[in-house]
Amino acid sequence: MTAKIGQLGHYVDGKAVAGNSGRTAPVYNPALGVATSEVALASADETRAAIATARMPANGARRMRGK
């Protein structure tokens, strides 16, 4: 009997987002040496979109200025 492993996506702008590249990589439990889940690998477009979102100021945030 083979255990089913979980799927991990991305976390962008405070929300869980599924990967669209179709590629995954195993995530191993180092204590057991077995794969416990798979993580979605981001495409170049997904990476650019996440970076653009991260560069946007948070809702209501103001840029701090040094004196």
Secondary structure, DSSP 8 states (H G I E B T S, - for coil): -----EEE-EEETTEEE---S--EEEEEETTTTEEEEEEE---HHHHHHHHHHHHS--TT-------
